Amino acid sequence: MNIDIKDKITLNDGNVYVVVGKVDYQNQTYYYLVEATKQDKFKICYEKIGTNILVDSEDKDINTTLIPLFAEQLKPFLDMNNVRI
């Protein structure tokens, strides 16, 4: 699957999401997706190995580890005078 940051994708829920983060962690590619029309709705998904399917990541421990990695990617796009990470 060739999904990159800034890509727009439509998931099975019918909503369009923007890829704002992409991280490889423990031999798995994870994506941080934000719904295009409701920026307060987001998902962390992973690419199911050997398929073109994105699956919601429901592992709280992994998600907790991934959030700082995604935040690090976002730093260059944030106005650091108004946002603290």
N, C-alpha and C positions, 0 to 999 in steps of 0.2 A: 504494500500500500504506500502510495506516495502522497502523504499529507504533510503540509508544511505550515509554519506560523503565518498567519494572516489569511489562510485559506478559509473559505466558507463551505460548510457541509450541511446537508440535511440528514437528520437522523430519523429512525423509525417512528419517533413521536411526532413527526411532521414539522418540527421546528428547525430553523436555520441557526447554526452556531458558527462562531468565528474561533479559529484556533489561535489562542494567545500564548500557549506554551507547549513545548515538546521536549520530553526528557527520556533518555534511555536509563533504565534502572533495573538491575538484576536480570539482564537479558530480555527485558520487556520494554516496548516503547509506550510511554504514557502521554496523553494529550490533556491539556487544560482548555476546556471549551466554554465559551460564554455565549448565551443566547443573543442573537443579533438584535432582537427587539426589546428584550428585558435583561439588561446588563446585570441585574442582581441574581439571575438564574445561571448557574454554571454546573459543569460536570467534569469529573476526572474520569477519563476512559483509557483503556488500553487496547492495543491491536492484538486480537487473538492470533497467535502464531499459526502461520500456514493458511490464513484466510484473509479476506478483505472486510472483516467484521470488527467493529468497535464495541467493546463491552464496558458497561459502567464499572468502575473500580469501587468496590464496597468494603475493601480492607482498610479500616481506619488507621492502623499502624502504618501501612504503606502510604496512604494519603497524607498523613501527618508528616512523613518524611519527604514527600514530594512537594508540598506547599512551599517550603523555603527554596527549593530548587527552581520552581516556576517563578517565584518572586525575584530571584536573582536574574532571571532572563528579562523580567519586566523593568528592572531598574533604569536602563537607558531610555525608556519611553516615558518615565514619570518625571514630573516637575518636582525635584527633590527639595524645593523650598516649601512645598505644601504637603508633602507626603513623607511619612516616616515608616520604614520597614524594619 
